[in-house]
């Protein structure tokens, strides 16, 4: 992957910042999100979307699948 992302300083005031695993999943989602619309396996994805599963996410994040699922559910 190429490029960079911006994080607003206001993140420090959010509860996401104070849960290390939740922050890790949050930043991972931002890094995985599409920068431009594209099609993956016949599915059209808009900017900011991506396809994942809890098992593949858990491998990338080095976390248990149930932990990844729980943290994804807690994100707005």
CHARMM internal coordinates of N, CA and C (Angstrom, degrees):
IC EDIT
DIST 1 N 1 CA 1.4480
DIST 1 CA 1 C 1.5156
ANGL 1 N 1 CA 1 C 109.84
DIST 1 C 2 N 1.3018
ANGL 1 CA 1 C 2 N 114.27
DIHE 1 N 1 CA 1 C 2 N 145.14
DIST 2 N 2 CA 1.4525
ANGL 1 C 2 N 2 CA 120.01
DIHE 1 CA 1 C 2 N 2 CA 178.47
DIST 2 CA 2 C 1.5200
ANGL 2 N 2 CA 2 C 108.76
DIHE 1 C 2 N 2 CA 2 C -119.69
DIST 2 C 3 N 1.2980
ANGL 2 CA 2 C 3 N 115.43
DIHE 2 N 2 CA 2 C 3 N 164.74
DIST 3 N 3 CA 1.4505
ANGL 2 C 3 N 3 CA 120.01
DIHE 2 CA 2 C 3 N 3 CA 173.90
DIST 3 CA 3 C 1.5185
ANGL 3 N 3 CA 3 C 112.68
DIHE 2 C 3 N 3 CA 3 C 101.75
DIST 3 C 4 N 1.2989
ANGL 3 CA 3 C 4 N 113.53
DIHE 3 N 3 CA 3 C 4 N -172.37
DIST 4 N 4 CA 1.4536
ANGL 3 C 4 N 4 CA 119.92
DIHE 3 CA 3 C 4 N 4 CA -177.09
DIST 4 CA 4 C 1.5193
ANGL 4 N 4 CA 4 C 109.03
DIHE 3 C 4 N 4 CA 4 C -142.53
DIST 4 C 5 N 1.3084
ANGL 4 CA 4 C 5 N 116.84
DIHE 4 N 4 CA 4 C 5 N 167.07
DIST 5 N 5 CA 1.4631
ANGL 4 C 5 N 5 CA 122.45
DIHE 4 CA 4 C 5 N 5 CA 176.81
DIST 5 CA 5 C 1.5153
ANGL 5 N 5 CA 5 C 108.78
DIHE 4 C 5 N 5 CA 5 C -126.90
DIST 5 C 6 N 1.3083
ANGL 5 CA 5 C 6 N 116.37
DIHE 5 N 5 CA 5 C 6 N 162.13
DIST 6 N 6 CA 1.4580
ANGL 5 C 6 N 6 CA 121.99
DIHE 5 CA 5 C 6 N 6 CA 174.85
DIST 6 CA 6 C 1.5220
ANGL 6 N 6 CA 6 C 108.24
DIHE 5 C 6 N 6 CA 6 C -113.32
DIST 6 C 7 N 1.3048
ANGL 6 CA 6 C 7 N 116.47
DIHE 6 N 6 CA 6 C 7 N 140.35
DIST 7 N 7 CA 1.4617
ANGL 6 C 7 N 7 CA 121.90
DIHE 6 CA 6 C 7 N 7 CA 171.75
DIST 7 CA 7 C 1.5230
ANGL 7 N 7 CA 7 C 107.38
DIHE 6 C 7 N 7 CA 7 C -119.76
DIST 7 C 8 N 1.2938
ANGL 7 CA 7 C 8 N 116.35
DIHE 7 N 7 CA 7 C 8 N 130.60
DIST 8 N 8 CA 1.4608
ANGL 7 C 8 N 8 CA 120.25
DIHE 7 CA 7 C 8 N 8 CA 179.02
DIST 8 CA 8 C 1.5221
ANGL 8 N 8 CA 8 C 109.41
DIHE 7 C 8 N 8 CA 8 C -78.41
DIST 8 C 9 N 1.3094
ANGL 8 CA 8 C 9 N 115.95
DIHE 8 N 8 CA 8 C 9 N 141.90
DIST 9 N 9 CA 1.4673
ANGL 8 C 9 N 9 CA 120.99
DIHE 8 CA 8 C 9 N 9 CA 179.76
DIST 9 CA 9 C 1.5225
ANGL 9 N 9 CA 9 C 112.17
DIHE 8 C 9 N 9 CA 9 C -61.00
DIST 9 C 10 N 1.3171
ANGL 9 CA 9 C 10 N 116.66
DIHE 9 N 9 CA 9 C 10 N -20.52
DIST 10 N 10 CA 1.4626
ANGL 9 C 10 N 10 CA 121.47
DIHE 9 CA 9 C 10 N 10 CA 179.24
DIST 10 CA 10 C 1.5439
ANGL 10 N 10 CA 10 C 111.33
DIHE 9 C 10 N 10 CA 10 C -63.45
DIST 10 C 11 N 1.3163
ANGL 10 CA 10 C 11 N 117.09
DIHE 10 N 10 CA 10 C 11 N -17.71
DIST 11 N 11 CA 1.4592
ANGL 10 C 11 N 11 CA 121.29
DIHE 10 CA 10 C 11 N 11 CA 178.14
DIST 11 CA 11 C 1.5224
ANGL 11 N 11 CA 11 C 111.24
DIHE 10 C 11 N 11 CA 11 C -56.14
DIST 11 C 12 N 1.3073
ANGL 11 CA 11 C 12 N 116.93
DIHE 11 N 11 CA 11 C 12 N -31.62
DIST 12 N 12 CA 1.4679
ANGL 11 C 12 N 12 CA 121.97
DIHE 11 CA 11 C 12 N 12 CA 179.98
DIST 12 CA 12 C 1.5295
ANGL 12 N 12 CA 12 C 111.65
DIHE 11 C 12 N 12 CA 12 C -61.42
DIST 12 C 13 N 1.3343
ANGL 12 CA 12 C 13 N 117.17
DIHE 12 N 12 CA 12 C 13 N -27.18
DIST 13 N 13 CA 1.4572
ANGL 12 C 13 N 13 CA 122.02
DIHE 12 CA 12 C 13 N 13 CA -179.60
DIST 13 CA 13 C 1.5266
ANGL 13 N 13 CA 13 C 112.89
DIHE 12 C 13 N 13 CA 13 C -87.01
DIST 13 C 14 N 1.3289
ANGL 13 CA 13 C 14 N 116.99
DIHE 13 N 13 CA 13 C 14 N -2.32
DIST 14 N 14 CA 1.4524
ANGL 13 C 14 N 14 CA 121.83
DIHE 13 CA 13 C 14 N 14 CA -177.68
DIST 14 CA 14 C 1.5261
ANGL 14 N 14 CA 14 C 110.17
DIHE 13 C 14 N 14 CA 14 C -96.79
DIST 14 C 15 N 1.3110
ANGL 14 CA 14 C 15 N 116.77
DIHE 14 N 14 CA 14 C 15 N 148.15
DIST 15 N 15 CA 1.4592
ANGL 14 C 15 N 15 CA 121.51
DIHE 14 CA 14 C 15 N 15 CA 178.91
DIST 15 CA 15 C 1.5157
ANGL 15 N 15 CA 15 C 113.58
DIHE 14 C 15 N 15 CA 15 C -61.16
DIST 15 C 16 N 1.3271
ANGL 15 CA 15 C 16 N 117.54
DIHE 15 N 15 CA 15 C 16 N -23.67
DIST 16 N 16 CA 1.4714
ANGL 15 C 16 N 16 CA 121.68
DIHE 15 CA 15 C 16 N 16 CA 178.54
DIST 16 CA 16 C 1.5219
ANGL 16 N 16 CA 16 C 110.05
DIHE 15 C 16 N 16 CA 16 C -58.48
DIST 16 C 17 N 1.3068
ANGL 16 CA 16 C 17 N 116.94
DIHE 16 N 16 CA 16 C 17 N -37.24
DIST 17 N 17 CA 1.4553
ANGL 16 C 17 N 17 CA 121.96
DIHE 16 CA 16 C 17 N 17 CA -175.76
DIST 17 CA 17 C 1.5256
ANGL 17 N 17 CA 17 C 112.40
DIHE 16 C 17 N 17 CA 17 C -63.63
DIST 17 C 18 N 1.3170
ANGL 17 CA 17 C 18 N 117.36
DIHE 17 N 17 CA 17 C 18 N -30.00
DIST 18 N 18 CA 1.4577
ANGL 17 C 18 N 18 CA 121.47
DIHE 17 CA 17 C 18 N 18 CA -173.27
DIST 18 CA 18 C 1.5271
ANGL 18 N 18 CA 18 C 114.28
DIHE 17 C 18 N 18 CA 18 C -92.17
DIST 18 C 19 N 1.3162
ANGL 18 CA 18 C 19 N 117.51
DIHE 18 N 18 CA 18 C 19 N 1.82
DIST 19 N 19 CA 1.4624
ANGL 18 C 19 N 19 CA 122.41
DIHE 18 CA 18 C 19 N 19 CA 174.69
DIST 19 CA 19 C 1.5323
ANGL 19 N 19 CA 19 C 106.19
DIHE 18 C 19 N 19 CA 19 C -117.90
DIST 19 C 20 N 1.3198
ANGL 19 CA 19 C 20 N 116.83
DIHE 19 N 19 CA 19 C 20 N 106.15
DIST 20 N 20 CA 1.4671
ANGL 19 C 20 N 20 CA 121.65
DIHE 19 CA 19 C 20 N 20 CA -172.64
DIST 20 CA 20 C 1.5328
ANGL 20 N 20 CA 20 C 112.41
DIHE 19 C 20 N 20 CA 20 C -57.12
DIST 20 C 21 N 1.3261
ANGL 20 CA 20 C 21 N 117.64
DIHE 20 N 20 CA 20 C 21 N -43.03
DIST 21 N 21 CA 1.4653
ANGL 20 C 21 N 21 CA 119.86
DIHE 20 CA 20 C 21 N 21 CA -179.41
DIST 21 CA 21 C 1.5196
ANGL 21 N 21 CA 21 C 111.13
DIHE 20 C 21 N 21 CA 21 C -68.92
DIST 21 C 22 N 1.3191
ANGL 21 CA 21 C 22 N 117.26
DIHE 21 N 21 CA 21 C 22 N -38.11
DIST 22 N 22 CA 1.4576
ANGL 21 C 22 N 22 CA 120.96
DIHE 21 CA 21 C 22 N 22 CA 178.75
DIST 22 CA 22 C 1.5260
ANGL 22 N 22 CA 22 C 110.41
DIHE 21 C 22 N 22 CA 22 C -66.93
DIST 22 C 23 N 1.3166
ANGL 22 CA 22 C 23 N 117.19
DIHE 22 N 22 CA 22 C 23 N -40.94
DIST 23 N 23 CA 1.4592
ANGL 22 C 23 N 23 CA 121.33
DIHE 22 CA 22 C 23 N 23 CA 177.51
DIST 23 CA 23 C 1.5276
ANGL 23 N 23 CA 23 C 110.60
DIHE 22 C 23 N 23 CA 23 C -63.73
DIST 23 C 24 N 1.3073
ANGL 23 CA 23 C 24 N 116.86
DIHE 23 N 23 CA 23 C 24 N -39.85
DIST 24 N 24 CA 1.4685
ANGL 23 C 24 N 24 CA 121.35
DIHE 23 CA 23 C 24 N 24 CA 178.58
DIST 24 CA 24 C 1.5270
ANGL 24 N 24 CA 24 C 110.51
DIHE 23 C 24 N 24 CA 24 C -61.65
DIST 24 C 25 N 1.3260
ANGL 24 CA 24 C 25 N 117.32
DIHE 24 N 24 CA 24 C 25 N -45.44
DIST 25 N 25 CA 1.4630
ANGL 24 C 25 N 25 CA 121.30
DIHE 24 CA 24 C 25 N 25 CA 179.62
DIST 25 CA 25 C 1.5295
ANGL 25 N 25 CA 25 C 110.09
DIHE 24 C 25 N 25 CA 25 C -67.01
DIST 25 C 26 N 1.3220
ANGL 25 CA 25 C 26 N 117.37
DIHE 25 N 25 CA 25 C 26 N -40.49
DIST 26 N 26 CA 1.4638
ANGL 25 C 26 N 26 CA 122.54
DIHE 25 CA 25 C 26 N 26 CA 179.21
DIST 26 CA 26 C 1.5300
ANGL 26 N 26 CA 26 C 111.17
DIHE 25 C 26 N 26 CA 26 C -59.66
DIST 26 C 27 N 1.3140
ANGL 26 CA 26 C 27 N 117.05
DIHE 26 N 26 CA 26 C 27 N -50.26
DIST 27 N 27 CA 1.4650
ANGL 26 C 27 N 27 CA 121.32
DIHE 26 CA 26 C 27 N 27 CA -179.78
DIST 27 CA 27 C 1.5258
ANGL 27 N 27 CA 27 C 110.14
DIHE 26 C 27 N 27 CA 27 C -66.00
DIST 27 C 28 N 1.3228
ANGL 27 CA 27 C 28 N 117.98
DIHE 27 N 27 CA 27 C 28 N -38.47
DIST 28 N 28 CA 1.4597
ANGL 27 C 28 N 28 CA 121.90
DIHE 27 CA 27 C 28 N 28 CA 177.85
DIST 28 CA 28 C 1.5323
ANGL 28 N 28 CA 28 C 109.88
DIHE 27 C 28 N 28 CA 28 C -59.92
DIST 28 C 29 N 1.3306
ANGL 28 CA 28 C 29 N 116.69
DIHE 28 N 28 CA 28 C 29 N -43.00
DIST 29 N 29 CA 1.4698
ANGL 28 C 29 N 29 CA 120.94
DIHE 28 CA 28 C 29 N 29 CA 178.47
DIST 29 CA 29 C 1.5268
ANGL 29 N 29 CA 29 C 111.02
DIHE 28 C 29 N 29 CA 29 C -61.89
DIST 29 C 30 N 1.3176
ANGL 29 CA 29 C 30 N 116.53
DIHE 29 N 29 CA 29 C 30 N -42.44
DIST 30 N 30 CA 1.4616
ANGL 29 C 30 N 30 CA 120.02
DIHE 29 CA 29 C 30 N 30 CA 178.55
DIST 30 CA 30 C 1.5267
ANGL 30 N 30 CA 30 C 110.37
DIHE 29 C 30 N 30 CA 30 C -62.75
DIST 30 C 31 N 1.3132
ANGL 30 CA 30 C 31 N 116.68
DIHE 30 N 30 CA 30 C 31 N -41.40
DIST 31 N 31 CA 1.4664
ANGL 30 C 31 N 31 CA 120.92
DIHE 30 CA 30 C 31 N 31 CA -179.37
DIST 31 CA 31 C 1.5300
ANGL 31 N 31 CA 31 C 112.24
DIHE 30 C 31 N 31 CA 31 C -69.07
DIST 31 C 32 N 1.3199
ANGL 31 CA 31 C 32 N 117.96
DIHE 31 N 31 CA 31 C 32 N -31.34
DIST 32 N 32 CA 1.4599
ANGL 31 C 32 N 32 CA 122.36
DIHE 31 CA 31 C 32 N 32 CA -178.59
DIST 32 CA 32 C 1.5248
ANGL 32 N 32 CA 32 C 113.22
DIHE 31 C 32 N 32 CA 32 C -83.03
DIST 32 C 33 N 1.3247
ANGL 32 CA 32 C 33 N 118.09
DIHE 32 N 32 CA 32 C 33 N -22.51
DIST 33 N 33 CA 1.4642
ANGL 32 C 33 N 33 CA 122.14
DIHE 32 CA 32 C 33 N 33 CA -174.75
DIST 33 CA 33 C 1.5261
ANGL 33 N 33 CA 33 C 111.51
DIHE 32 C 33 N 33 CA 33 C -62.11
DIST 33 C 34 N 1.3342
ANGL 33 CA 33 C 34 N 115.69
DIHE 33 N 33 CA 33 C 34 N 144.77
DIST 34 N 34 CA 1.4673
ANGL 33 C 34 N 34 CA 121.92
DIHE 33 CA 33 C 34 N 34 CA 179.20
DIST 34 CA 34 C 1.5199
ANGL 34 N 34 CA 34 C 110.78
DIHE 33 C 34 N 34 CA 34 C -66.61
DIST 34 C 35 N 1.3188
ANGL 34 CA 34 C 35 N 114.88
DIHE 34 N 34 CA 34 C 35 N 139.88
DIST 35 N 35 CA 1.4666
ANGL 34 C 35 N 35 CA 120.24
DIHE 34 CA 34 C 35 N 35 CA 174.55
DIST 35 CA 35 C 1.5175
ANGL 35 N 35 CA 35 C 110.46
DIHE 34 C 35 N 35 CA 35 C -88.06
DIST 35 C 36 N 1.3243
ANGL 35 CA 35 C 36 N 116.45
DIHE 35 N 35 CA 35 C 36 N -27.21
DIST 36 N 36 CA 1.4584
ANGL 35 C 36 N 36 CA 121.23
DIHE 35 CA 35 C 36 N 36 CA 178.91
DIST 36 CA 36 C 1.5305
ANGL 36 N 36 CA 36 C 108.03
DIHE 35 C 36 N 36 CA 36 C -135.04
DIST 36 C 37 N 1.3297
ANGL 36 CA 36 C 37 N 118.49
DIHE 36 N 36 CA 36 C 37 N 152.76
DIST 37 N 37 CA 1.4747
ANGL 36 C 37 N 37 CA 119.92
DIHE 36 CA 36 C 37 N 37 CA 177.49
DIST 37 CA 37 C 1.5278
ANGL 37 N 37 CA 37 C 110.61
DIHE 36 C 37 N 37 CA 37 C -60.74
DIST 37 C 38 N 1.3201
ANGL 37 CA 37 C 38 N 115.93
DIHE 37 N 37 CA 37 C 38 N 142.39
DIST 38 N 38 CA 1.4679
ANGL 37 C 38 N 38 CA 120.09
DIHE 37 CA 37 C 38 N 38 CA 176.59
DIST 38 CA 38 C 1.5134
ANGL 38 N 38 CA 38 C 109.66
DIHE 37 C 38 N 38 CA 38 C -155.91
DIST 38 C 39 N 1.3173
ANGL 38 CA 38 C 39 N 115.72
DIHE 38 N 38 CA 38 C 39 N 173.28
DIST 39 N 39 CA 1.4539
ANGL 38 C 39 N 39 CA 121.56
DIHE 38 CA 38 C 39 N 39 CA -179.71
DIST 39 CA 39 C 1.5299
ANGL 39 N 39 CA 39 C 108.88
DIHE 38 C 39 N 39 CA 39 C -116.61
DIST 39 C 40 N 1.3238
ANGL 39 CA 39 C 40 N 116.01
DIHE 39 N 39 CA 39 C 40 N 131.40
DIST 40 N 40 CA 1.4600
ANGL 39 C 40 N 40 CA 122.15
DIHE 39 CA 39 C 40 N 40 CA 179.18
DIST 40 CA 40 C 1.5221
ANGL 40 N 40 CA 40 C 108.10
DIHE 39 C 40 N 40 CA 40 C -126.09
DIST 40 C 41 N 1.3204
ANGL 40 CA 40 C 41 N 116.61
DIHE 40 N 40 CA 40 C 41 N 117.28
DIST 41 N 41 CA 1.4653
ANGL 40 C 41 N 41 CA 122.43
DIHE 40 CA 40 C 41 N 41 CA 179.68
DIST 41 CA 41 C 1.5235
ANGL 41 N 41 CA 41 C 112.31
DIHE 40 C 41 N 41 CA 41 C 50.18
DIST 41 C 42 N 1.3351
ANGL 41 CA 41 C 42 N 116.81
DIHE 41 N 41 CA 41 C 42 N 42.11
DIST 42 N 42 CA 1.4618
ANGL 41 C 42 N 42 CA 121.31
DIHE 41 CA 41 C 42 N 42 CA 177.74
DIST 42 CA 42 C 1.5219
ANGL 42 N 42 CA 42 C 114.89
DIHE 41 C 42 N 42 CA 42 C 82.88
DIST 42 C 43 N 1.3169
ANGL 42 CA 42 C 43 N 117.32
DIHE 42 N 42 CA 42 C 43 N -0.39
DIST 43 N 43 CA 1.4613
ANGL 42 C 43 N 43 CA 121.50
DIHE 42 CA 42 C 43 N 43 CA 179.00
DIST 43 CA 43 C 1.5217
ANGL 43 N 43 CA 43 C 109.53
DIHE 42 C 43 N 43 CA 43 C -104.60
DIST 43 C 44 N 1.3248
ANGL 43 CA 43 C 44 N 116.03
DIHE 43 N 43 CA 43 C 44 N 124.22
DIST 44 N 44 CA 1.4585
ANGL 43 C 44 N 44 CA 120.35
DIHE 43 CA 43 C 44 N 44 CA 179.45
DIST 44 CA 44 C 1.5221
ANGL 44 N 44 CA 44 C 109.36
DIHE 43 C 44 N 44 CA 44 C -80.91
DIST 44 C 45 N 1.3198
ANGL 44 CA 44 C 45 N 115.81
DIHE 44 N 44 CA 44 C 45 N 126.61
DIST 45 N 45 CA 1.4549
ANGL 44 C 45 N 45 CA 121.88
DIHE 44 CA 44 C 45 N 45 CA 178.85
DIST 45 CA 45 C 1.5166
ANGL 45 N 45 CA 45 C 109.85
DIHE 44 C 45 N 45 CA 45 C -114.44
DIST 45 C 46 N 1.3148
ANGL 45 CA 45 C 46 N 115.44
DIHE 45 N 45 CA 45 C 46 N 131.84
DIST 46 N 46 CA 1.4636
ANGL 45 C 46 N 46 CA 121.10
DIHE 45 CA 45 C 46 N 46 CA 177.89
DIST 46 CA 46 C 1.5134
ANGL 46 N 46 CA 46 C 109.71
DIHE 45 C 46 N 46 CA 46 C -85.18
DIST 46 C 47 N 1.3236
ANGL 46 CA 46 C 47 N 115.45
DIHE 46 N 46 CA 46 C 47 N 172.98
DIST 47 N 47 CA 1.4538
ANGL 46 C 47 N 47 CA 121.15
DIHE 46 CA 46 C 47 N 47 CA 174.10
DIST 47 CA 47 C 1.5243
ANGL 47 N 47 CA 47 C 108.41
DIHE 46 C 47 N 47 CA 47 C -58.83
DIST 47 C 48 N 1.3164
ANGL 47 CA 47 C 48 N 116.90
DIHE 47 N 47 CA 47 C 48 N 134.03
DIST 48 N 48 CA 1.4566
ANGL 47 C 48 N 48 CA 121.80
DIHE 47 CA 47 C 48 N 48 CA 178.51
DIST 48 CA 48 C 1.5153
ANGL 48 N 48 CA 48 C 114.26
DIHE 47 C 48 N 48 CA 48 C 90.85
DIST 48 C 49 N 1.3231
ANGL 48 CA 48 C 49 N 118.39
DIHE 48 N 48 CA 48 C 49 N -4.46
DIST 49 N 49 CA 1.4632
ANGL 48 C 49 N 49 CA 121.23
DIHE 48 CA 48 C 49 N 49 CA 179.47
DIST 49 CA 49 C 1.5248
ANGL 49 N 49 CA 49 C 110.67
DIHE 48 C 49 N 49 CA 49 C -104.45
DIST 49 C 50 N 1.3340
ANGL 49 CA 49 C 50 N 115.14
DIHE 49 N 49 CA 49 C 50 N 156.10
DIST 50 N 50 CA 1.4547
ANGL 49 C 50 N 50 CA 121.17
DIHE 49 CA 49 C 50 N 50 CA 171.83
DIST 50 CA 50 C 1.5183
ANGL 50 N 50 CA 50 C 108.26
DIHE 49 C 50 N 50 CA 50 C -157.37
DIST 50 C 51 N 1.3177
ANGL 50 CA 50 C 51 N 116.00
DIHE 50 N 50 CA 50 C 51 N 162.31
DIST 51 N 51 CA 1.4619
ANGL 50 C 51 N 51 CA 121.61
DIHE 50 CA 50 C 51 N 51 CA -179.77
DIST 51 CA 51 C 1.5142
ANGL 51 N 51 CA 51 C 108.19
DIHE 50 C 51 N 51 CA 51 C -109.70
DIST 51 C 52 N 1.3235
ANGL 51 CA 51 C 52 N 115.46
DIHE 51 N 51 CA 51 C 52 N 132.47
DIST 52 N 52 CA 1.4623
ANGL 51 C 52 N 52 CA 120.78
DIHE 51 CA 51 C 52 N 52 CA 176.40
DIST 52 CA 52 C 1.5161
ANGL 52 N 52 CA 52 C 109.03
DIHE 51 C 52 N 52 CA 52 C -153.92
DIST 52 C 53 N 1.2763
ANGL 52 CA 52 C 53 N 115.79
DIHE 52 N 52 CA 52 C 53 N 171.27
DIST 53 N 53 CA 1.4528
ANGL 52 C 53 N 53 CA 122.98
DIHE 52 CA 52 C 53 N 53 CA 173.12
DIST 53 CA 53 C 1.5191
ANGL 53 N 53 CA 53 C 107.88
DIHE 52 C 53 N 53 CA 53 C -133.01
DIST 53 C 54 N 1.3014
ANGL 53 CA 53 C 54 N 116.24
DIHE 53 N 53 CA 53 C 54 N 161.57
DIST 54 N 54 CA 1.4721
ANGL 53 C 54 N 54 CA 117.86
DIHE 53 CA 53 C 54 N 54 CA -175.94
DIST 54 CA 54 C 1.5246
ANGL 54 N 54 CA 54 C 111.89
DIHE 53 C 54 N 54 CA 54 C -66.57
DIST 54 C 55 N 1.3335
ANGL 54 CA 54 C 55 N 117.25
DIHE 54 N 54 CA 54 C 55 N -29.82
DIST 55 N 55 CA 1.4680
ANGL 54 C 55 N 55 CA 119.19
DIHE 54 CA 54 C 55 N 55 CA -179.78
DIST 55 CA 55 C 1.5279
ANGL 55 N 55 CA 55 C 111.42
DIHE 54 C 55 N 55 CA 55 C -71.93
DIST 55 C 56 N 1.3405
ANGL 55 CA 55 C 56 N 116.79
DIHE 55 N 55 CA 55 C 56 N -46.08
DIST 56 N 56 CA 1.4659
ANGL 55 C 56 N 56 CA 118.81
DIHE 55 CA 55 C 56 N 56 CA 178.83
DIST 56 CA 56 C 1.5232
ANGL 56 N 56 CA 56 C 110.71
DIHE 55 C 56 N 56 CA 56 C -68.76
DIST 56 C 57 N 1.3288
ANGL 56 CA 56 C 57 N 117.21
DIHE 56 N 56 CA 56 C 57 N -36.36
DIST 57 N 57 CA 1.4719
ANGL 56 C 57 N 57 CA 120.89
DIHE 56 CA 56 C 57 N 57 CA 177.12
DIST 57 CA 57 C 1.5219
ANGL 57 N 57 CA 57 C 110.25
DIHE 56 C 57 N 57 CA 57 C -63.86
DIST 57 C 58 N 1.3276
ANGL 57 CA 57 C 58 N 116.47
DIHE 57 N 57 CA 57 C 58 N -40.95
DIST 58 N 58 CA 1.4666
ANGL 57 C 58 N 58 CA 119.39
DIHE 57 CA 57 C 58 N 58 CA -178.36
DIST 58 CA 58 C 1.5316
ANGL 58 N 58 CA 58 C 111.28
DIHE 57 C 58 N 58 CA 58 C -65.06
DIST 58 C 59 N 1.3287
ANGL 58 CA 58 C 59 N 116.61
DIHE 58 N 58 CA 58 C 59 N -34.35
DIST 59 N 59 CA 1.4667
ANGL 58 C 59 N 59 CA 119.87
DIHE 58 CA 58 C 59 N 59 CA 176.80
DIST 59 CA 59 C 1.5287
ANGL 59 N 59 CA 59 C 110.98
DIHE 58 C 59 N 59 CA 59 C -66.81
DIST 59 C 60 N 1.3279
ANGL 59 CA 59 C 60 N 116.11
DIHE 59 N 59 CA 59 C 60 N -44.38
DIST 60 N 60 CA 1.4667
ANGL 59 C 60 N 60 CA 120.04
DIHE 59 CA 59 C 60 N 60 CA -179.34
DIST 60 CA 60 C 1.5253
ANGL 60 N 60 CA 60 C 112.10
DIHE 59 C 60 N 60 CA 60 C -67.26
DIST 60 C 61 N 1.3287
ANGL 60 CA 60 C 61 N 115.86
DIHE 60 N 60 CA 60 C 61 N -36.51
DIST 61 N 61 CA 1.4682
ANGL 60 C 61 N 61 CA 120.72
DIHE 60 CA 60 C 61 N 61 CA -175.62
DIST 61 CA 61 C 1.5320
ANGL 61 N 61 CA 61 C 113.26
DIHE 60 C 61 N 61 CA 61 C -91.13
DIST 61 C 62 N 1.3362
ANGL 61 CA 61 C 62 N 116.54
DIHE 61 N 61 CA 61 C 62 N -8.81
DIST 62 N 62 CA 1.4749
ANGL 61 C 62 N 62 CA 121.63
DIHE 61 CA 61 C 62 N 62 CA -176.79
DIST 62 CA 62 C 1.5261
ANGL 62 N 62 CA 62 C 110.49
DIHE 61 C 62 N 62 CA 62 C 56.66
DIST 62 C 63 N 1.3389
ANGL 62 CA 62 C 63 N 113.96
DIHE 62 N 62 CA 62 C 63 N 50.49
DIST 63 N 63 CA 1.4602
ANGL 62 C 63 N 63 CA 122.15
DIHE 62 CA 62 C 63 N 63 CA 178.49
DIST 63 CA 63 C 1.5249
ANGL 63 N 63 CA 63 C 107.94
DIHE 62 C 63 N 63 CA 63 C -134.41
DIST 63 C 64 N 1.3286
ANGL 63 CA 63 C 64 N 116.39
DIHE 63 N 63 CA 63 C 64 N 160.86
DIST 64 N 64 CA 1.4652
ANGL 63 C 64 N 64 CA 119.99
DIHE 63 CA 63 C 64 N 64 CA 176.35
DIST 64 CA 64 C 1.5311
ANGL 64 N 64 CA 64 C 109.37
DIHE 63 C 64 N 64 CA 64 C -68.32
DIST 64 C 65 N 1.3425
ANGL 64 CA 64 C 65 N 117.71
DIHE 64 N 64 CA 64 C 65 N 145.41
DIST 65 N 65 CA 1.4735
ANGL 64 C 65 N 65 CA 120.51
DIHE 64 CA 64 C 65 N 65 CA 179.78
DIST 65 CA 65 C 1.5271
ANGL 65 N 65 CA 65 C 113.17
DIHE 64 C 65 N 65 CA 65 C -56.89
DIST 65 C 66 N 1.3156
ANGL 65 CA 65 C 66 N 117.23
DIHE 65 N 65 CA 65 C 66 N -38.49
DIST 66 N 66 CA 1.4706
ANGL 65 C 66 N 66 CA 119.17
DIHE 65 CA 65 C 66 N 66 CA 179.35
DIST 66 CA 66 C 1.5196
ANGL 66 N 66 CA 66 C 111.78
DIHE 65 C 66 N 66 CA 66 C -66.76
DIST 66 C 67 N 1.3238
ANGL 66 CA 66 C 67 N 116.84
DIHE 66 N 66 CA 66 C 67 N -34.27
DIST 67 N 67 CA 1.4699
ANGL 66 C 67 N 67 CA 120.86
DIHE 66 CA 66 C 67 N 67 CA 177.72
DIST 67 CA 67 C 1.5200
ANGL 67 N 67 CA 67 C 110.19
DIHE 66 C 67 N 67 CA 67 C -67.29
DIST 67 C 68 N 1.3362
ANGL 67 CA 67 C 68 N 116.56
DIHE 67 N 67 CA 67 C 68 N -44.05
DIST 68 N 68 CA 1.4628
ANGL 67 C 68 N 68 CA 120.71
DIHE 67 CA 67 C 68 N 68 CA 178.55
DIST 68 CA 68 C 1.5217
ANGL 68 N 68 CA 68 C 109.56
DIHE 67 C 68 N 68 CA 68 C -60.70
DIST 68 C 69 N 1.3328
ANGL 68 CA 68 C 69 N 117.12
DIHE 68 N 68 CA 68 C 69 N -46.74
DIST 69 N 69 CA 1.4535
ANGL 68 C 69 N 69 CA 121.49
DIHE 68 CA 68 C 69 N 69 CA -179.97
DIST 69 CA 69 C 1.5211
ANGL 69 N 69 CA 69 C 111.38
DIHE 68 C 69 N 69 CA 69 C -59.02
DIST 69 C 70 N 1.3144
ANGL 69 CA 69 C 70 N 116.47
DIHE 69 N 69 CA 69 C 70 N -45.88
DIST 70 N 70 CA 1.4618
ANGL 69 C 70 N 70 CA 121.37
DIHE 69 CA 69 C 70 N 70 CA 179.91
DIST 70 CA 70 C 1.5304
ANGL 70 N 70 CA 70 C 111.04
DIHE 69 C 70 N 70 CA 70 C -61.69
DIST 70 C 71 N 1.3252
ANGL 70 CA 70 C 71 N 117.47
DIHE 70 N 70 CA 70 C 71 N -44.87
DIST 71 N 71 CA 1.4639
ANGL 70 C 71 N 71 CA 120.76
DIHE 70 CA 70 C 71 N 71 CA -178.77
DIST 71 CA 71 C 1.5245
ANGL 71 N 71 CA 71 C 111.26
DIHE 70 C 71 N 71 CA 71 C -67.67
DIST 71 C 72 N 1.3268
ANGL 71 CA 71 C 72 N 117.88
DIHE 71 N 71 CA 71 C 72 N -38.17
DIST 72 N 72 CA 1.4590
ANGL 71 C 72 N 72 CA 120.22
DIHE 71 CA 71 C 72 N 72 CA 177.36
DIST 72 CA 72 C 1.5330
ANGL 72 N 72 CA 72 C 110.89
DIHE 71 C 72 N 72 CA 72 C -63.61
DIST 72 C 73 N 1.3268
ANGL 72 CA 72 C 73 N 116.48
DIHE 72 N 72 CA 72 C 73 N -36.75
DIST 73 N 73 CA 1.4589
ANGL 72 C 73 N 73 CA 120.64
DIHE 72 CA 72 C 73 N 73 CA 178.64
DIST 73 CA 73 C 1.5310
ANGL 73 N 73 CA 73 C 111.60
DIHE 72 C 73 N 73 CA 73 C -66.61
DIST 73 C 74 N 1.3162
ANGL 73 CA 73 C 74 N 117.20
DIHE 73 N 73 CA 73 C 74 N -29.03
DIST 74 N 74 CA 1.4623
ANGL 73 C 74 N 74 CA 121.44
DIHE 73 CA 73 C 74 N 74 CA -178.39
DIST 74 CA 74 C 1.5214
ANGL 74 N 74 CA 74 C 113.60
DIHE 73 C 74 N 74 CA 74 C -81.47
DIST 74 C 75 N 1.3338
ANGL 74 CA 74 C 75 N 117.15
DIHE 74 N 74 CA 74 C 75 N -16.67
DIST 75 N 75 CA 1.4723
ANGL 74 C 75 N 75 CA 119.40
DIHE 74 CA 74 C 75 N 75 CA 178.60
DIST 75 CA 75 C 1.5249
ANGL 75 N 75 CA 75 C 109.26
DIHE 74 C 75 N 75 CA 75 C -74.34
DIST 75 C 76 N 1.3307
ANGL 75 CA 75 C 76 N 116.87
DIHE 75 N 75 CA 75 C 76 N 142.91
DIST 76 N 76 CA 1.4761
ANGL 75 C 76 N 76 CA 119.96
DIHE 75 CA 75 C 76 N 76 CA -179.21
DIST 76 CA 76 C 1.5061
ANGL 76 N 76 CA 76 C 112.34
DIHE 75 C 76 N 76 CA 76 C -68.45
END
COOR INIT
IC SEED 1 N 1 CA 1 C
IC BUILD
